[in-house]
Amino acid sequence: MALSATISSGVPLTWTPYAEPGTFLLALLLGIIAIGLILAARGMKKPIQLPRPRRILKVVILILWILSLGLIHVIDEETQNAVSYGPILPITLTSAAFTFVYLAYITRKGGIVSALGNGFIGAVAGPMVFEFPFALIAIPLLKLGARVSIFFFGTLFVVIFTTLALLLFSKRTAITKYSLFSLSTMFLIFAVWALEGFSYPSTPISFTLNAVSKVLSFTTIIAMFSGGERKEERHVSQGGMVTKA
């Protein structure tokens, strides 16, 4: 059981929604973030290509990612009585499957291995766009005990960051204005959800807000692959020799 699916879809024994005035303050903060992303997207002239890590850094990222996923499974086994799968899981799995197929298809010209790799990276990174702000917001709502909480959230953030770092492995990823617009929309949905109290998705309103924001997190990742494959820069020296940057 993946921790991200558990924490975003599972319900702890004590899940208390935010109350006023905390709901308004949280909604205001999320709204400001959304507006900032919109302004950044409007001012963007061209996609911002993500840096590609060297081989040794890729190995480190992969090792940390695998180890954190293993630890997450151990923690989940310990907390299986405190959390469980919830109604949003089918939305997450469906979005991940669509993302995998779509990204593999649009990047197929790079070869089958590259296409499948892009699809996999997009599918696993999609929910993490949702998980990072969600985890920060949900921390005060989860009552798992001090020891479990430290390992739970510590491991969760390692999983989130290392999974998102996998985006650096692809030549197709870039920060585009469409990815920022999608991300800003997700934060706007979060702001509305905050006004509702950021409660567990057990009502039509909370379920819809949770589901829509989760889909938008995948849309953000898909938009990051629309910037096109990065091209190696070439420089022509005075002697006419062509060198790669």
ZAFILUM-717557 format. One line per field, with one value per atom (N, C-alpha, C): x, y, z; residue number from 1; atom name. Coordinates in nm, 2 decimals. Atoms other than C-alpha are relative to their C-alpha. Example, Ala and Ser with C-alpha at 12.3 -4.5 7.8 and 13.67 -1.06 7.14 Angstrom:
BEGIN
xx = (0.09|1.23|0.09|-0.09|1.37|-0.08)
yy = (-0.12|-0.45|0.12|-0.11|-0.11|0.11)
zz = (0.00|0.78|0.00|0.00|0.71|0.08)
resi = (1|1|1|2|2|2)
name = (N|CA|C|N|CA|C)
REM end
This chain:
BEGIN
xx = (0.09|0.00|0.09|-0.09|0.16|-0.05|0.03|0.18|-0.08|0.07|0.06|-0.14|0.14|-0.25|-0.07|0.05|-0.30|-0.04|0.02|-0.26|-0.11|0.10|-0.47|-0.13|0.13|-0.74|-0.05|0.04|-0.73|-0.06|0.06|-0.92|0.06|-0.05|-0.74|-0.11|0.10|-0.92|-0.05|0.04|-0.93|0.03|-0.01|-0.98|-0.09|0.09|-1.11|0.02|-0.01|-1.18|0.05|-0.03|-1.05|-0.12|0.11|-1.27|0.03|-0.02|-1.32|0.08|-0.04|-1.11|0.11|-0.10|-0.86|-0.03|0.04|-1.06|0.02|-0.02|-1.05|0.15|-0.14|-0.68|0.07|-0.06|-0.59|-0.05|0.05|-0.82|0.07|-0.07|-0.65|0.14|-0.14|-0.30|0.00|0.00|-0.39|-0.04|0.04|-0.56|0.11|-0.12|-0.25|0.10|-0.09|-0.04|-0.05|0.06|-0.28|0.02|-0.02|-0.27|0.14|-0.14|0.10|0.04|-0.03|0.12|-0.06|0.07|-0.13|0.08|-0.08|0.08|0.13|-0.13|0.40|-0.03|0.03|0.23|-0.03|0.03|0.10|0.13|-0.12|0.45|0.11|-0.09|0.62|0.01|-0.02|0.77|0.03|-0.03|0.90|0.01|-0.01|0.91|0.14|-0.13|1.18|0.04|-0.04|1.37|0.06|-0.05|1.45|0.15|-0.14|1.82|0.00|-0.01|1.93|0.12|-0.11|2.13|0.10|-0.10|2.45|-0.03|0.04|2.45|0.01|-0.02|2.58|-0.12|0.11|2.30|-0.13|0.12|2.04|0.00|-0.01|2.16|-0.04|0.03|2.14|-0.15|0.15|1.78|-0.08|0.07|1.68|0.01|-0.02|1.83|-0.09|0.08|1.66|-0.15|0.14|1.33|-0.04|0.03|1.34|-0.01|-0.01|1.44|-0.12|0.12|1.17|-0.13|0.12|0.91|-0.01|0.00|1.02|-0.04|0.03|1.01|-0.15|0.14|0.67|-0.09|0.08|0.54|0.00|-0.01|0.67|-0.09|0.08|0.51|-0.15|0.14|0.18|-0.05|0.04|0.18|-0.02|0.02|0.22|-0.13|0.11|-0.06|-0.13|0.11|-0.30|-0.13|0.12|-0.55|-0.05|0.03|-0.54|-0.04|0.03|-0.57|-0.05|0.05|-0.74|-0.03|0.03|-0.81|-0.14|0.13|-1.09|-0.05|0.07|-1.31|0.07|-0.08|-1.05|0.10|-0.09|-0.83|-0.03|0.03|-1.01|0.03|-0.04|-0.97|0.15|-0.15|-0.60|0.05|-0.05|-0.55|-0.04|0.05|-0.76|0.08|-0.08|-0.57|0.14|-0.13|-0.24|0.01|0.00|-0.33|-0.01|0.01|-0.44|0.13|-0.12|-0.13|0.11|-0.10|0.09|-0.02|0.03|-0.08|0.02|-0.01|-0.10|0.15|-0.14|0.26|0.09|-0.07|0.39|-0.03|0.04|0.20|0.06|-0.05|0.31|0.15|-0.14|0.67|0.06|-0.04|0.68|0.11|-0.10|0.91|0.14|-0.13|1.20|0.03|-0.03|1.17|-0.09|0.09|0.97|0.04|-0.05|1.19|-0.02|0.02|1.19|-0.15|0.15|0.81|-0.05|0.05|0.74|0.06|-0.06|0.99|-0.07|0.08|0.81|-0.13|0.14|0.47|0.01|-0.01|0.59|0.03|-0.03|0.75|-0.12|0.12|0.44|-0.10|0.11|0.21|0.03|-0.04|0.41|0.01|-0.02|0.48|-0.13|0.13|0.12|-0.06|0.07|-0.02|0.09|-0.09|0.29|-0.02|0.03|0.20|-0.12|0.11|-0.12|0.05|-0.04|0.05|0.08|-0.08|0.30|-0.08|0.08|0.06|-0.10|0.10|-0.20|0.06|-0.06|0.04|0.03|-0.03|0.14|-0.13|0.13|-0.23|-0.06|0.06|-0.33|0.07|-0.08|-0.05|-0.08|0.08|-0.26|-0.12|0.13|-0.56|0.02|-0.02|-0.39|0.06|-0.04|-0.35|0.05|-0.05|-0.11|0.10|-0.11|0.12|0.13|-0.12|0.45|0.10|-0.10|0.67|-0.04|0.05|0.46|-0.01|0.01|0.40|0.13|-0.13|0.77|0.05|-0.04|0.85|-0.10|0.10|0.52|0.02|-0.01|0.56|0.14|-0.14|0.94|0.02|-0.01|0.92|-0.09|0.09|0.63|0.07|-0.07|0.83|0.12|-0.11|1.13|-0.06|0.06|0.90|-0.05|0.05|0.74|0.11|-0.11|1.07|0.08|-0.08|1.25|-0.09|0.09|0.94|0.00|0.00|0.92|0.14|-0.13|1.30|0.02|-0.01|1.24|-0.04|0.03|1.10|0.13|-0.13|1.46|0.07|-0.06|1.54|-0.05|0.05|1.33|0.04|-0.03|1.43|-0.12|0.12|1.07|-0.06|0.06|1.00|0.05|-0.03|0.98|-0.11|0.11|0.79|-0.06|0.07|0.53|-0.10|0.11|0.27|-0.13|0.11|0.01|0.01|-0.02|0.16|-0.03|0.02|0.15|-0.15|0.14|-0.21|-0.08|0.06|-0.31|0.03|-0.04|-0.12|-0.08|0.07|-0.28|-0.15|0.14|-0.63|-0.01|0.01|-0.55|0.00|0.00|-0.46|-0.13|0.13|-0.78|-0.11|0.09|-0.97|0.03|-0.04|-0.77|-0.06|0.05|-0.88|-0.15|0.15|-1.25|-0.01|0.01|-1.19|0.04|-0.03|-1.03|-0.12|0.12|-1.34|-0.10|0.09|-1.53|0.05|-0.06|-1.29|0.11|-0.09|-1.07|-0.03|0.05|-1.27|0.02|-0.01|-1.24|-0.11|0.09|-1.41|-0.12|0.11|-1.72|-0.14|0.12|-1.97|0.02|-0.01|-2.05|0.10|-0.09|-1.87|0.15|-0.13|-1.56|0.06|-0.05|-1.53|0.03|-0.02|-1.57|0.13|-0.11|-1.31|0.13|-0.12|-1.06|0.03|-0.02|-1.12|0.05|-0.04|-1.09|0.14|-0.14|-0.77|0.10|-0.09|-0.62|0.02|-0.01|-0.70|0.09|-0.07|-0.55|0.15|-0.14|-0.22|0.06|-0.05|-0.19|0.00|0.00|-0.28|0.12|-0.12|0.00|0.13|-0.11|0.25|-0.01|0.01|0.11|0.04|-0.04|0.15|0.15|-0.15|0.52|0.06|-0.05|0.57|-0.03|0.05|0.42|0.10|-0.10|0.73|0.10|-0.08|0.90|0.13|-0.13|1.23|0.11|-0.10|1.52|0.11|-0.10|1.79|0.13|-0.14|2.16|0.04|-0.05|2.31|0.13|-0.12|2.58|0.06|-0.08|2.85|0.10|-0.10|3.06|0.12|-0.12|3.42|0.05|-0.06|3.63|0.06|-0.07|3.80|-0.10|0.10|3.47|-0.04|0.04|3.45|-0.12|0.13|3.11|0.02|-0.01|3.10|-0.13|0.12|2.82|0.02|0.00|2.73|-0.01)
yy = (-0.12|0.00|0.12|-0.12|0.33|0.10|-0.09|0.59|0.12|-0.11|0.87|-0.03|0.04|0.68|-0.01|0.02|0.60|0.13|-0.13|0.95|0.09|-0.09|1.12|-0.06|0.06|0.86|-0.07|0.07|0.70|0.10|-0.08|0.83|-0.04|0.04|0.84|-0.01|0.01|0.76|0.13|-0.14|1.13|0.10|-0.09|1.35|0.12|-0.12|1.69|0.11|-0.11|1.95|0.13|-0.13|2.30|0.07|-0.09|2.55|0.14|-0.14|2.92|0.05|-0.07|3.14|-0.07|0.07|2.89|-0.03|0.03|2.80|0.12|-0.12|3.16|0.03|-0.03|3.21|-0.10|0.10|2.88|0.03|-0.03|2.97|0.12|-0.12|3.31|-0.03|0.03|3.17|-0.08|0.08|2.91|0.09|-0.09|3.18|0.09|-0.08|3.40|-0.08|0.08|3.11|-0.02|0.02|3.04|0.13|-0.13|3.41|0.02|-0.01|3.41|-0.09|0.09|3.11|0.04|-0.05|3.26|0.12|-0.11|3.58|-0.05|0.06|3.37|-0.06|0.06|3.18|0.10|-0.10|3.49|0.07|-0.07|3.64|-0.09|0.09|3.33|0.01|-0.01|3.37|-0.13|0.13|3.02|-0.10|0.10|2.69|0.00|0.01|2.65|-0.14|0.14|2.34|-0.04|0.05|2.13|-0.06|0.05|2.04|-0.15|0.15|1.68|-0.03|0.03|1.53|-0.10|0.09|1.34|-0.14|0.14|0.96|-0.03|0.03|0.94|0.06|-0.05|1.17|-0.07|0.08|0.97|-0.13|0.12|0.66|0.03|-0.04|0.84|0.02|-0.02|0.95|-0.13|0.13|0.60|-0.08|0.07|0.45|0.05|-0.06|0.70|-0.03|0.03|0.65|-0.14|0.14|0.27|-0.02|0.02|0.28|0.07|-0.06|0.53|-0.07|0.08|0.33|-0.13|0.12|0.02|0.04|-0.05|0.22|0.04|-0.04|0.35|-0.12|0.12|0.00|-0.05|0.05|-0.09|0.09|-0.09|0.22|-0.02|0.02|0.15|-0.13|0.12|-0.20|0.03|-0.03|-0.05|0.08|-0.09|0.20|-0.05|0.05|-0.03|0.01|-0.02|0.01|0.14|-0.15|0.39|0.06|-0.05|0.44|-0.11|0.10|0.27|0.07|-0.06|0.32|0.07|-0.07|0.57|0.02|-0.01|0.68|0.07|-0.07|0.88|-0.09|0.09|0.59|-0.04|0.03|0.49|0.12|-0.12|0.85|0.01|-0.01|0.84|-0.11|0.11|0.50|0.02|-0.03|0.60|0.11|-0.11|0.93|-0.04|0.05|0.75|-0.08|0.08|0.50|0.08|-0.09|0.77|0.08|-0.07|0.97|-0.09|0.09|0.67|-0.02|0.03|0.58|0.13|-0.12|0.94|0.05|-0.05|1.04|-0.10|0.10|0.71|0.02|-0.01|0.78|0.13|-0.12|1.14|0.01|0.00|1.06|-0.13|0.13|0.74|0.01|-0.02|0.89|-0.02|0.01|0.87|-0.15|0.14|0.49|-0.06|0.07|0.23|0.02|-0.01|0.24|0.14|-0.14|0.62|0.03|-0.03|0.63|-0.06|0.07|0.38|0.07|-0.07|0.56|0.13|-0.12|0.89|-0.02|0.04|0.73|-0.03|0.05|0.57|0.12|-0.11|0.89|0.10|-0.09|1.10|-0.06|0.07|0.84|0.00|0.01|0.82|0.15|-0.14|1.20|0.07|-0.07|1.30|0.02|-0.02|1.24|0.08|-0.07|1.39|0.15|-0.14|1.73|0.04|-0.01|1.69|-0.02|0.05|1.52|0.11|-0.09|1.79|0.11|-0.10|2.08|-0.07|0.07|1.83|-0.05|0.05|1.68|0.11|-0.11|2.02|0.05|-0.05|2.11|-0.11|0.11|1.77|-0.04|0.03|1.74|0.03|-0.03|1.92|-0.09|0.07|1.70|-0.15|0.14|1.36|-0.02|0.03|1.21|-0.14|0.13|0.92|-0.03|0.02|0.96|0.06|-0.07|1.14|-0.09|0.08|0.85|-0.04|0.04|0.73|0.12|-0.12|1.09|0.04|-0.04|1.16|-0.08|0.09|0.86|0.01|0.00|0.88|0.12|-0.12|1.24|0.02|-0.01|1.23|-0.09|0.09|0.93|0.05|-0.05|1.08|0.11|-0.11|1.39|-0.05|0.06|1.18|-0.06|0.06|0.99|0.10|-0.11|1.31|0.06|-0.07|1.48|-0.09|0.09|1.18|-0.04|0.03|1.09|0.12|-0.11|1.44|0.02|-0.01|1.43|-0.09|0.09|1.15|0.08|-0.08|1.42|0.05|-0.05|1.54|-0.10|0.10|1.21|0.01|-0.01|1.29|0.12|-0.11|1.51|0.08|-0.06|1.61|0.10|-0.08|1.78|0.14|-0.15|2.16|0.06|-0.08|2.41|0.09|-0.08|2.55|0.09|-0.09|2.82|-0.09|0.09|2.54|-0.08|0.07|2.35|0.09|-0.09|2.66|0.04|-0.03|2.74|-0.12|0.12|2.38|0.00|0.00|2.40|0.11|-0.11|2.74|-0.04|0.04|2.59|-0.10|0.09|2.31|0.07|-0.08|2.56|0.08|-0.07|2.75|-0.10|0.10|2.42|-0.03|0.02|2.37|0.11|-0.11|2.72|-0.02|0.03|2.63|-0.11|0.12|2.30|0.05|-0.06|2.50|0.07|-0.07|2.71|-0.11|0.11|2.38|-0.07|0.06|2.28|-0.10|0.10|2.05|-0.14|0.12|1.75|-0.12|0.12|1.39|-0.01|0.00|1.32|-0.10|0.09|1.16|0.06|-0.07|1.42|0.03|-0.03|1.51|0.12|-0.12|1.85|-0.03|0.03|1.73|-0.10|0.10|1.43|0.06|-0.07|1.65|0.08|-0.09|1.90|-0.08|0.09|1.62|-0.06|0.07|1.44|0.09|-0.10|1.75|0.04|-0.04|1.86|-0.11|0.11|1.52|-0.01|0.01|1.51|0.12|-0.11|1.86|-0.02|0.02|1.74|-0.09|0.08|1.48|0.09|-0.09|1.75|0.09|-0.08|1.96|-0.07|0.08|1.68|-0.02|0.01|1.62|0.12|-0.13|1.99|0.02|-0.01|1.96|-0.07|0.08|1.72|0.07|-0.07|1.97|0.10|-0.09|2.18|-0.04|0.05|1.96|-0.05|0.05|1.77|0.10|-0.10|1.98|-0.03|0.02|2.03|0.04|-0.04|2.04|0.12|-0.13|2.38|-0.03|0.02|2.40|0.14|-0.13|2.67|-0.02|0.01|2.74|0.09|-0.08|2.84|0.08|-0.08|3.08|-0.09|0.09|2.79|-0.09|0.08|2.65|-0.13|0.12|2.37|0.01|0.00|2.28|-0.08|0.07|2.20|0.00|0.01|2.09|0.07|-0.06|2.29|-0.10)
zz = (0.00|0.00|0.00|0.01|-0.11|0.11|-0.10|0.16|-0.05|0.06|-0.07|-0.02|0.02|-0.15|0.13|-0.13|0.21|0.07|-0.08|0.35|-0.07|0.07|0.08|-0.01|0.02|0.05|0.13|-0.12|0.40|0.10|-0.10|0.70|0.14|-0.13|1.04|0.10|-0.11|1.36|0.04|-0.04|1.44|-0.11|0.11|1.14|0.03|-0.03|1.25|-0.10|0.10|0.98|0.06|-0.05|1.01|0.04|-0.05|1.19|-0.02|0.01|1.16|0.12|0.13|1.14|-0.08|0.07|1.03|-0.14|0.13|0.73|-0.10|0.08|0.60|-0.02|0.01|0.67|-0.10|0.09|0.49|-0.14|0.13|0.20|-0.06|0.04|0.18|-0.05|0.04|0.17|-0.13|0.12|-0.09|-0.12|0.11|-0.30|-0.05|0.04|-0.29|-0.08|0.07|-0.40|-0.15|0.13|-0.69|-0.09|0.08|-0.80|-0.04|0.04|-0.79|-0.11|0.11|-1.01|-0.13|0.12|-1.26|-0.06|0.05|-1.28|-0.06|0.05|-1.33|-0.14|0.13|-1.61|-0.11|0.10|-1.78|-0.05|0.03|-1.77|-0.07|0.05|-1.90|-0.16|0.14|-2.25|-0.07|0.06|-2.31|0.11|-0.11|-2.12|0.06|-0.08|-1.85|0.00|0.00|-1.92|0.14|-0.13|-1.61|-0.02|0.01|-1.55|0.00|0.00|-1.61|0.09|-0.10|-1.32|-0.07|0.05|-1.38|0.05|-0.02|-1.37|0.15|-0.14|-1.01|0.08|-0.07|-0.89|-0.03|0.04|-1.08|0.09|-0.08|-0.89|0.14|-0.14|-0.56|0.02|0.00|-0.64|0.00|0.01|-0.74|0.13|-0.12|-0.43|0.11|-0.10|-0.20|-0.02|0.03|-0.38|0.03|-0.03|-0.35|0.15|-0.14|0.01|0.07|-0.07|0.11|-0.03|0.03|-0.07|0.09|-0.09|0.13|0.14|-0.13|0.45|0.02|0.00|0.36|0.02|-0.01|0.33|0.15|-0.14|0.68|0.09|-0.08|0.83|-0.02|0.03|0.65|0.07|-0.07|0.80|0.15|-0.14|1.15|0.02|-0.02|1.09|-0.07|0.08|0.90|0.07|-0.07|1.18|0.01|-0.02|1.17|-0.14|0.13|0.79|-0.09|0.10|0.50|-0.13|0.13|0.14|0.00|0.00|0.06|-0.14|0.13|-0.23|-0.11|0.10|-0.41|-0.08|0.06|-0.49|-0.15|0.14|-0.81|-0.09|0.07|-0.93|-0.03|0.01|-0.86|-0.10|0.09|-1.04|-0.14|0.13|-1.34|-0.06|0.04|-1.37|-0.04|0.02|-1.34|-0.13|0.12|-1.61|-0.13|0.12|-1.85|-0.03|0.01|-1.78|-0.07|0.05|-1.85|-0.15|0.14|-2.18|-0.09|0.08|-2.30|-0.02|0.01|-2.22|-0.08|0.08|-2.37|-0.15|0.14|-2.69|-0.06|0.06|-2.74|0.00|0.00|-2.67|-0.07|0.06|-2.88|-0.10|0.10|-3.14|0.06|-0.06|-2.89|0.02|-0.03|-2.88|0.10|-0.09|-2.69|0.15|-0.14|-2.38|0.05|-0.05|-2.36|0.02|-0.01|-2.42|0.13|-0.12|-2.14|0.12|-0.11|-1.91|0.03|-0.02|-1.97|0.06|-0.05|-1.91|0.15|-0.14|-1.59|0.09|-0.08|-1.46|0.02|-0.01|-1.53|0.09|-0.08|-1.37|0.15|-0.15|-1.04|0.05|-0.04|-1.03|0.02|0.00|-1.09|0.14|-0.13|-0.74|0.10|-0.09|-0.58|0.00|0.01|-0.71|0.10|-0.09|-0.50|0.14|-0.14|-0.20|0.08|-0.08|-0.11|0.07|-0.07|-0.04|0.09|-0.08|0.09|0.13|-0.12|0.34|0.10|-0.09|0.48|0.06|-0.06|0.52|0.09|-0.08|0.66|0.13|-0.12|0.92|0.13|-0.12|1.19|0.02|-0.01|1.11|0.04|-0.03|1.16|0.14|-0.14|1.50|0.00|0.01|1.47|0.11|-0.10|1.77|-0.04|0.03|1.79|-0.08|0.06|1.69|-0.15|0.13|1.40|-0.09|0.08|1.28|-0.06|0.04|1.26|-0.12|0.11|1.05|-0.12|0.10|0.86|-0.10|0.08|0.74|-0.05|0.05|0.72|-0.13|0.11|0.49|-0.12|0.10|0.30|-0.09|0.07|0.21|-0.08|0.08|0.10|-0.13|0.11|-0.13|-0.10|0.09|-0.27|-0.08|0.06|-0.34|-0.10|0.09|-0.49|-0.12|0.11|-0.70|-0.10|0.09|-0.84|-0.07|0.06|-0.90|-0.12|0.12|-1.15|-0.12|0.12|-1.38|-0.06|0.05|-1.42|-0.10|0.08|-1.59|-0.15|0.14|-1.90|-0.07|0.09|-2.19|-0.03|0.05|-2.24|0.11|-0.10|-1.91|0.01|-0.02|-1.86|0.07|-0.07|-1.66|-0.11|0.11|-1.91|0.07|-0.05|-1.87|0.03|-0.02|-1.90|0.13|-0.13|-1.61|0.12|-0.11|-1.40|0.01|0.00|-1.50|0.07|-0.06|-1.41|0.15|-0.14|-1.08|0.08|-0.06|-1.00|0.02|-0.01|-1.06|0.11|-0.11|-0.82|0.13|-0.13|-0.55|0.02|-0.02|-0.62|0.05|-0.05|-0.57|0.15|-0.14|-0.25|0.09|-0.07|-0.14|0.03|-0.03|-0.18|0.10|-0.09|-0.01|0.15|-0.13|0.28|0.07|-0.05|0.32|0.05|-0.04|0.35|0.13|-0.12|0.63|-0.03|0.04|0.43|0.06|-0.06|0.55|-0.09|0.07|0.45|-0.10|0.11|0.12|0.02|-0.03|0.26|-0.04|0.05|0.13|-0.15|0.14|-0.23|-0.03|0.02|-0.19|0.02|-0.04|-0.02|-0.10|0.10|-0.26|-0.13|0.13|-0.57|0.00|-0.01|-0.45|0.01|-0.01|-0.36|-0.13|0.13|-0.69|-0.11|0.10|-0.91|0.02|-0.02|-0.74|-0.03|0.04|-0.78|-0.15|0.14|-1.15|-0.05|0.05|-1.19|0.03|-0.02|-1.03|-0.11|0.11|-1.31|-0.12|0.11|-1.56|0.00|-0.01|-1.43|-0.06|0.05|-1.50|-0.15|0.15|-1.85|-0.07|0.07|-1.93|0.00|0.00|-1.83|-0.11|0.12|-2.12|-0.13|0.12|-2.37|-0.05|0.04|-2.38|-0.11|0.10|-2.63|0.05|-0.04|-2.61|0.00|-0.01|-2.50|-0.11|0.10|-2.76|0.05|-0.05|-2.70|-0.07|0.06|-2.75|-0.08|0.07|-3.01|-0.02|0.02|-3.04|-0.11|0.11|-3.34|0.04|-0.03|-3.26|-0.12|0.11|-3.46|-0.11|0.10|-3.63|-0.08|0.08|-3.76|0.07|-0.07|-3.51|0.08|-0.07|-3.37|0.13|-0.13|-3.00|0.07|-0.08|-2.77|0.13|-0.13|-2.46|0.11)
resi = (1|1|1|2|2|2|3|3|3|4|4|4|5|5|5|6|6|6|7|7|7|8|8|8|9|9|9|10|10|10|11|11|11|12|12|12|13|13|13|14|14|14|15|15|15|16|16|16|17|17|17|18|18|18|19|19|19|20|20|20|21|21|21|22|22|22|23|23|23|24|24|24|25|25|25|26|26|26|27|27|27|28|28|28|29|29|29|30|30|30|31|31|31|32|32|32|33|33|33|34|34|34|35|35|35|36|36|36|37|37|37|38|38|38|39|39|39|40|40|40|41|41|41|42|42|42|43|43|43|44|44|44|45|45|45|46|46|46|47|47|47|48|48|48|49|49|49|50|50|50|51|51|51|52|52|52|53|53|53|54|54|54|55|55|55|56|56|56|57|57|57|58|58|58|59|59|59|60|60|60|61|61|61|62|62|62|63|63|63|64|64|64|65|65|65|66|66|66|67|67|67|68|68|68|69|69|69|70|70|70|71|71|71|72|72|72|73|73|73|74|74|74|75|75|75|76|76|76|77|77|77|78|78|78|79|79|79|80|80|80|81|81|81|82|82|82|83|83|83|84|84|84|85|85|85|86|86|86|87|87|87|88|88|88|89|89|89|90|90|90|91|91|91|92|92|92|93|93|93|94|94|94|95|95|95|96|96|96|97|97|97|98|98|98|99|99|99|100|100|100|101|101|101|102|102|102|103|103|103|104|104|104|105|105|105|106|106|106|107|107|107|108|108|108|109|109|109|110|110|110|111|111|111|112|112|112|113|113|113|114|114|114|115|115|115|116|116|116|117|117|117|118|118|118|119|119|119|120|120|120|121|121|121|122|122|122|123|123|123|124|124|124|125|125|125|126|126|126|127|127|127|128|128|128|129|129|129|130|130|130|131|131|131|132|132|132|133|133|133|134|134|134|135|135|135|136|136|136|137|137|137|138|138|138|139|139|139|140|140|140|141|141|141|142|142|142|143|143|143|144|144|144|145|145|145|146|146|146|147|147|147|148|148|148|149|149|149|150|150|150|151|151|151|152|152|152|153|153|153|154|154|154|155|155|155|156|156|156|157|157|157|158|158|158|159|159|159|160|160|160|161|161|161|162|162|162|163|163|163|164|164|164|165|165|165|166|166|166|167|167|167|168|168|168|169|169|169|170|170|170|171|171|171|172|172|172|173|173|173|174|174|174|175|175|175|176|176|176|177|177|177|178|178|178|179|179|179|180|180|180|181|181|181|182|182|182|183|183|183|184|184|184|185|185|185|186|186|186|187|187|187|188|188|188|189|189|189|190|190|190|191|191|191|192|192|192|193|193|193|194|194|194|195|195|195|196|196|196|197|197|197|198|198|198|199|199|199|200|200|200|201|201|201|202|202|202|203|203|203|204|204|204|205|205|205|206|206|206|207|207|207|208|208|208|209|209|209|210|210|210|211|211|211|212|212|212|213|213|213|214|214|214|215|215|215|216|216|216|217|217|217|218|218|218|219|219|219|220|220|220|221|221|221|222|222|222|223|223|223|224|224|224|225|225|225|226|226|226|227|227|227|228|228|228|229|229|229|230|230|230|231|231|231|232|232|232|233|233|233|234|234|234|235|235|235|236|236|236|237|237|237|238|238|238|239|239|239|240|240|240|241|241|241|242|242|242|243|243|243|244|244|244|245|245|245)
name = (N|CA|C|N|CA|C|N|CA|C|N|CA|C|N|CA|C|N|CA|C|N|CA|C|N|CA|C|N|CA|C|N|CA|C|N|CA|C|N|CA|C|N|CA|C|N|CA|C|N|CA|C|N|CA|C|N|CA|C|N|CA|C|N|CA|C|N|CA|C|N|CA|C|N|CA|C|N|CA|C|N|CA|C|N|CA|C|N|CA|C|N|CA|C|N|CA|C|N|CA|C|N|CA|C|N|CA|C|N|CA|C|N|CA|C|N|CA|C|N|CA|C|N|CA|C|N|CA|C|N|CA|C|N|CA|C|N|CA|C|N|CA|C|N|CA|C|N|CA|C|N|CA|C|N|CA|C|N|CA|C|N|CA|C|N|CA|C|N|CA|C|N|CA|C|N|CA|C|N|CA|C|N|CA|C|N|CA|C|N|CA|C|N|CA|C|N|CA|C|N|CA|C|N|CA|C|N|CA|C|N|CA|C|N|CA|C|N|CA|C|N|CA|C|N|CA|C|N|CA|C|N|CA|C|N|CA|C|N|CA|C|N|CA|C|N|CA|C|N|CA|C|N|CA|C|N|CA|C|N|CA|C|N|CA|C|N|CA|C|N|CA|C|N|CA|C|N|CA|C|N|CA|C|N|CA|C|N|CA|C|N|CA|C|N|CA|C|N|CA|C|N|CA|C|N|CA|C|N|CA|C|N|CA|C|N|CA|C|N|CA|C|N|CA|C|N|CA|C|N|CA|C|N|CA|C|N|CA|C|N|CA|C|N|CA|C|N|CA|C|N|CA|C|N|CA|C|N|CA|C|N|CA|C|N|CA|C|N|CA|C|N|CA|C|N|CA|C|N|CA|C|N|CA|C|N|CA|C|N|CA|C|N|CA|C|N|CA|C|N|CA|C|N|CA|C|N|CA|C|N|CA|C|N|CA|C|N|CA|C|N|CA|C|N|CA|C|N|CA|C|N|CA|C|N|CA|C|N|CA|C|N|CA|C|N|CA|C|N|CA|C|N|CA|C|N|CA|C|N|CA|C|N|CA|C|N|CA|C|N|CA|C|N|CA|C|N|CA|C|N|CA|C|N|CA|C|N|CA|C|N|CA|C|N|CA|C|N|CA|C|N|CA|C|N|CA|C|N|CA|C|N|CA|C|N|CA|C|N|CA|C|N|CA|C|N|CA|C|N|CA|C|N|CA|C|N|CA|C|N|CA|C|N|CA|C|N|CA|C|N|CA|C|N|CA|C|N|CA|C|N|CA|C|N|CA|C|N|CA|C|N|CA|C|N|CA|C|N|CA|C|N|CA|C|N|CA|C|N|CA|C|N|CA|C|N|CA|C|N|CA|C|N|CA|C|N|CA|C|N|CA|C|N|CA|C|N|CA|C|N|CA|C|N|CA|C|N|CA|C|N|CA|C|N|CA|C|N|CA|C|N|CA|C|N|CA|C|N|CA|C|N|CA|C|N|CA|C|N|CA|C|N|CA|C|N|CA|C|N|CA|C|N|CA|C|N|CA|C|N|CA|C|N|CA|C|N|CA|C|N|CA|C|N|CA|C|N|CA|C|N|CA|C|N|CA|C|N|CA|C|N|CA|C|N|CA|C|N|CA|C|N|CA|C|N|CA|C|N|CA|C|N|CA|C|N|CA|C|N|CA|C|N|CA|C|N|CA|C|N|CA|C|N|CA|C|N|CA|C|N|CA|C|N|CA|C|N|CA|C|N|CA|C|N|CA|C|N|CA|C|N|CA|C|N|CA|C|N|CA|C|N|CA|C|N|CA|C|N|CA|C|N|CA|C|N|CA|C|N|CA|C|N|CA|C|N|CA|C|N|CA|C|N|CA|C|N|CA|C|N|CA|C|N|CA|C|N|CA|C|N|CA|C|N|CA|C|N|CA|C|N|CA|C|N|CA|C)
REM end
